[in-house]
Amino acid sequence: MADTRWQKIFDYIDQMKTGNIDPQFSLEGHDELVTISQHLSSLAKTIETNTIESNLILQITEKISEGLLPSDIFKYIYQTFRSIIPYNRIGIALLDPKKENLSAFWAKSDAPTIQIYVGYSAKMEGSSLQKILEAKKPRILNNLEQYLQEHPTSESTGLIVKEGMKSSLTCPLIALGNPIGFMFFSSVLFNTFRDAHVEMFLKIASLVSNIIEKSRLYENLQELDSLKTKFLGIAAHDLRNPLQVIKGNIDFMEMLGDIPPNQKETIQTIKRQTDKMIDLIKTFLDVSVIESGHLTLNKANIPFQKFLEKSIEDLRWLTKGKNIQIVLQNNEPDVSVSFDPVRIDQVLNNLISNAVKFSPSNTTITIQAKKENSSMVVSVSDEGQGIPKEEIKNLFTFFTTSSTKPLLQKESSTGLGLAISKKIIEAHSGRMEAKNNDLKGTTFTFYLPLVS
């Protein structure tokens, strides 16, 4: 009997939800069932609404994770939530660092003309918004025209009314416990927000607060990164000059001759260390130029075979201490490529010197150049230790080194060469990649577009 009564309630709820109540269906004589069914129906609608709201909030969170611009996310919010909450306008205004002034940051409206434009500002002191900020609670105005009559000096209210809005809901924006501004929902109808589900508006405002704070943090990081790059460039430039003076004086001392053996050895040590410092500073200057976006290329159409042969010949001295052979395999002797020879020589120097560092003695470094589709593909393969697979993706990041160490203690790495090389190749509209060989060692490959 009980099961039949409950089934009757559920059938009735289903009919109420669809709006198609069977005229023959009746709960007459079961007042308690009518009351229960009404409560259950109301609960079902609430659960359904909450589910929709939660799904929309989840969608917004996913959009934030995708890294979209704040303005794109705000537009998405404007379009998405209209299906469950009423508004004809959304505006966002932010406080200055001292919280003395409020400036319009973003707005979208159904009105033909937005009266409170981006950049419009007003003082906070003595305004009604100041009270909202202190209370950290939303404010609902269901008759903006009446409010304007009572507060005729409120310029912003006058502009919103001129835009055609009749009611509004204002939410404070709070990020990390601190107020950063306001989010305004407005409607062209009176009393739109009288029965508003305020919790939903607060959830949206919370999301917007996080978006704005994330954007601000990103801007701060960009500014700090720019300052770091400028400092690196200035410091490297200022250090290079005195080192060049030291090197010049050492060269002059060697030209004088008649230097005692013990002093000559000291001078040679100073010279070697000075050369290392100058090379390191050149590397830092390259990083500074690349990070600032000012890397310039002096391209020329050059036969690649001759260029490659000369670059390798200039680097063979690197291999003598470990008796390593460099083998060139070039199947495209007559192909010309448009590139900056100084910069591509720098890339080859880095790849080959790395191969020497991480290869044992009496092994072979194989360099191959071949035409593939519309690119000249150059690869440098060694027979060394290889690189852990999980580390390969980070090899081309500045100041990142592999856990694989050079075989000789005197060989070292700054973690800059590969990152610089990749940036140089990308500046040529090419790409660079790395992979471990099947048997042993690693292959670094770069692609240069051919002359069209």
URMO-V39391 format. One record per pair of residues at least 4 apart in sequence whose C-alpha atoms are under 7 Angstrom apart, sorted by the first residue. I is the first residue (numbers start at 0). GAP is how many residues later the second one is. D is the distance in whole Angstrom. If there is no record, write none. Layout:
((I/GAP/D) (I/GAP/D))
This chain:
((0/4/6) (1/4/6) (2/4/6) (3/4/6) (4/4/6) (5/4/6) (6/4/6) (7/4/6) (8/4/6) (8/24/7) (8/28/6) (9/4/6) (10/4/6) (11/4/6) (12/4/6) (12/24/6) (12/28/6) (13/4/6) (14/4/6) (14/5/5) (14/6/5) (15/4/7) (15/5/6) (26/7/6) (29/4/6) (30/4/6) (31/4/6) (32/4/6) (33/4/6) (34/4/6) (35/4/6) (36/4/6) (37/4/6) (38/4/6) (39/4/6) (40/4/6) (41/4/6) (42/4/6) (43/4/6) (44/4/6) (45/4/6) (46/4/6) (47/4/6) (48/4/6) (49/4/6) (50/4/6) (51/4/6) (52/4/6) (53/4/6) (54/4/6) (55/4/6) (56/4/6) (57/4/6) (58/4/6) (59/4/6) (60/4/6) (61/4/6) (62/4/7) (62/5/7) (62/10/7) (63/4/6) (67/4/6) (67/5/7) (68/4/7) (69/4/6) (69/141/6) (70/4/6) (71/4/6) (72/4/6) (73/4/6) (74/4/6) (75/4/6) (76/4/6) (77/4/7) (80/4/6) (81/4/6) (81/5/7) (85/106/7) (86/98/6) (86/99/5) (86/100/5) (87/21/6) (87/22/6) (87/98/6) (87/99/5) (87/100/6) (88/19/6) (88/20/4) (88/21/6) (88/96/6) (88/97/5) (88/98/6) (89/17/6) (89/18/6) (89/19/6) (89/94/6) (89/95/5) (89/96/6) (90/15/6) (90/16/4) (90/17/7) (90/92/6) (90/93/5) (90/94/7) (91/12/6) (91/13/6) (91/14/5) (91/15/6) (91/90/6) (91/91/5) (91/92/6) (92/9/6) (92/10/5) (92/11/4) (92/12/5) (92/13/7) (92/88/6) (92/89/5) (92/90/7) (93/8/5) (93/9/5) (93/10/6) (93/11/6) (93/86/6) (93/87/4) (93/88/6) (94/4/5) (94/6/6) (94/7/5) (94/8/6) (94/85/5) (94/86/5) (95/4/6) (95/5/6) (95/6/7) (99/23/6) (99/24/5) (99/25/7) (100/20/7) (100/21/6) (100/22/4) (100/23/5) (101/19/5) (101/20/5) (101/21/6) (101/22/6) (102/16/6) (102/17/5) (102/18/4) (102/19/7) (103/13/7) (103/14/5) (103/15/5) (103/16/5) (103/17/6) (104/13/5) (104/14/6) (105/12/6) (108/5/7) (110/52/6) (110/53/7) (112/50/7) (113/49/7) (114/44/6) (114/45/7) (114/48/6) (115/4/6) (115/43/6) (123/5/7) (123/6/6) (124/5/7) (125/4/7) (127/4/7) (128/4/6) (129/4/6) (130/4/6) (131/4/6) (131/5/6) (131/6/7) (131/7/7) (131/40/7) (132/39/6) (132/46/7) (135/36/6) (136/34/7) (136/35/7) (137/31/7) (137/32/5) (137/33/4) (137/34/6) (138/30/6) (138/31/5) (138/32/7) (139/28/6) (139/29/4) (139/30/6) (139/53/7) (140/26/5) (140/27/5) (140/28/6) (141/25/4) (141/26/6) (141/48/6) (141/49/4) (141/50/7) (141/51/6) (141/52/6) (142/4/6) (142/23/6) (142/24/5) (142/47/6) (142/48/7) (143/4/6) (143/17/7) (143/22/5) (143/23/5) (144/4/6) (144/16/7) (144/21/7) (145/4/6) (146/4/6) (147/4/5) (147/6/7) (147/9/6) (147/10/7) (153/4/6) (154/4/6) (155/4/6) (156/4/6) (157/4/6) (158/4/6) (159/4/7) (159/5/6) (160/4/5) (160/5/6) (163/24/6) (164/21/6) (164/22/5) (164/23/4) (165/21/6) (165/22/5) (165/23/5) (165/24/5) (166/19/6) (166/20/5) (166/21/7) (166/22/6) (166/23/5) (166/24/6) (166/25/6) (167/16/7) (167/17/6) (167/18/4) (167/19/6) (167/25/7) (168/15/6) (168/16/5) (168/17/6) (168/24/7) (169/12/7) (169/13/6) (169/14/5) (169/15/6) (170/11/6) (170/12/5) (170/13/6) (170/31/7) (170/34/7) (171/7/7) (171/9/6) (171/10/4) (171/11/6) (172/6/6) (172/7/6) (172/8/5) (172/9/5) (172/10/7) (172/32/6) (172/33/7) (172/36/5) (173/4/5) (173/5/4) (173/6/6) (173/32/7) (173/35/6) (174/4/6) (174/5/7) (174/34/5) (174/35/6) (174/38/7) (182/22/6) (186/5/7) (197/4/6) (198/4/6) (199/4/6) (200/4/6) (201/4/6) (202/4/6) (203/4/6) (204/4/6) (205/4/6) (206/4/6) (207/4/6) (208/4/6) (209/4/6) (210/4/6) (211/4/6) (212/4/6) (213/4/6) (214/4/6) (215/4/6) (216/4/6) (217/4/6) (218/4/6) (219/4/6) (220/4/6) (221/4/6) (222/4/6) (223/4/6) (224/4/6) (225/4/6) (226/4/6) (227/4/6) (228/4/6) (228/59/5) (228/62/7) (228/63/7) (229/4/6) (229/58/7) (230/4/6) (231/4/6) (231/52/7) (231/56/6) (232/4/6) (232/52/6) (232/55/5) (233/4/6) (234/4/6) (235/4/6) (235/45/5) (235/48/6) (235/49/6) (238/4/7) (239/4/6) (239/38/6) (239/41/7) (240/4/6) (241/4/6) (242/4/6) (242/31/7) (242/35/7) (243/4/6) (244/4/6) (245/4/6) (246/4/6) (246/24/6) (246/27/7) (247/4/6) (248/4/6) (249/4/6) (249/17/7) (249/21/7) (250/4/6) (251/4/7) (258/4/6) (258/5/6) (259/4/6) (260/4/6) (261/4/7) (262/4/6) (263/4/6) (264/4/6) (265/4/6) (266/4/6) (267/4/6) (268/4/6) (269/4/6) (270/4/6) (271/4/6) (272/4/6) (273/4/6) (274/4/6) (275/4/6) (276/4/6) (277/4/6) (278/4/6) (279/4/6) (280/4/6) (281/4/6) (282/4/6) (283/4/6) (284/4/6) (285/4/6) (286/4/6) (286/133/7) (287/4/6) (288/4/6) (288/5/5) (288/6/6) (289/4/6) (289/5/5) (296/43/6) (297/42/5) (298/39/6) (298/40/5) (298/41/4) (299/38/5) (299/39/6) (299/40/6) (300/35/6) (300/36/5) (300/37/4) (300/38/7) (301/34/5) (301/35/6) (301/36/6) (302/4/7) (302/31/6) (302/32/6) (302/33/4) (302/34/6) (303/4/6) (303/31/6) (303/32/6) (303/33/6) (304/4/6) (304/28/5) (304/29/7) (305/4/6) (306/4/6) (307/4/6) (308/4/6) (309/4/6) (310/4/7) (310/34/6) (311/4/6) (317/35/7) (318/4/6) (318/5/5) (318/37/6) (319/4/7) (321/39/5) (321/40/7) (322/38/6) (322/39/5) (323/37/6) (323/38/5) (323/39/5) (323/40/6) (324/38/7) (324/39/5) (324/40/6) (325/38/6) (325/39/5) (325/40/6) (326/38/6) (326/39/5) (326/40/6) (327/38/6) (327/39/5) (327/40/6) (328/38/6) (328/39/5) (328/40/6) (329/38/6) (329/39/5) (329/40/6) (330/38/7) (330/39/6) (331/38/6) (331/39/6) (335/115/7) (336/113/5) (336/114/5) (337/112/7) (337/113/6) (338/89/7) (339/4/6) (340/4/6) (341/4/6) (342/4/6) (342/81/7) (343/4/6) (344/4/6) (345/4/6) (346/4/6) (346/74/5) (347/4/6) (348/4/6) (349/4/6) (349/67/6) (350/4/6) (350/29/7) (351/4/6) (351/28/7) (352/4/6) (353/4/6) (354/4/6) (354/27/6) (356/49/5) (356/50/7) (356/54/6) (357/26/6) (357/27/7) (357/48/5) (357/49/6) (358/23/7) (358/24/6) (358/25/4) (358/26/7) (359/24/6) (359/47/7) (362/20/6) (363/18/6) (363/19/7) (364/15/7) (364/16/6) (364/17/5) (364/18/7) (365/14/6) (365/15/5) (365/16/7) (366/12/6) (366/13/5) (366/14/6) (367/10/6) (367/11/5) (367/12/7) (368/7/7) (368/8/6) (368/9/4) (368/10/7) (369/6/6) (369/7/5) (369/8/7) (370/4/6) (370/5/5) (370/6/6) (371/4/6) (371/5/6) (373/75/6) (373/76/6) (374/72/6) (374/73/5) (374/74/4) (374/75/5) (375/71/6) (375/72/5) (375/73/6) (375/74/6) (376/68/7) (376/69/6) (376/70/5) (376/71/7) (377/67/6) (377/68/5) (377/69/6) (378/64/6) (378/65/6) (378/66/4) (378/67/7) (379/63/5) (379/64/5) (379/65/6) (380/61/6) (380/62/4) (380/63/7) (381/59/5) (381/60/6) (381/61/7) (382/57/5) (382/58/4) (382/59/7) (383/56/6) (383/57/4) (383/58/7) (384/55/7) (384/56/5) (385/50/6) (385/54/6) (385/55/4) (385/56/5) (386/4/7) (386/5/7) (386/17/6) (386/49/7) (387/4/7) (390/4/7) (390/11/6) (391/42/7) (393/6/7) (394/5/6) (394/6/7) (394/7/7) (394/23/7) (395/22/5) (395/23/4) (395/26/7) (396/22/5) (397/17/6) (397/18/5) (397/21/5) (398/15/6) (398/16/4) (398/17/5) (399/15/5) (400/14/5) (405/5/6) (405/6/7) (415/4/6) (416/4/6) (417/4/6) (418/4/6) (419/4/6) (420/4/6) (421/4/6) (421/9/7) (421/10/6) (422/4/6) (423/4/7) (424/4/7) (424/5/5) (424/6/6) (424/7/7) (425/4/5) (425/5/5) (427/20/7) (428/20/7) (429/17/5) (429/18/5) (429/19/6) (430/15/6) (430/16/5) (431/13/6) (431/14/4) (431/15/6) (432/11/6) (432/12/5) (432/13/6) (433/9/6) (433/10/4) (433/11/6) (434/7/6) (434/8/6) (434/9/7) (435/5/6) (435/6/4) (435/7/6) (436/4/6) (436/5/5) (436/6/6))
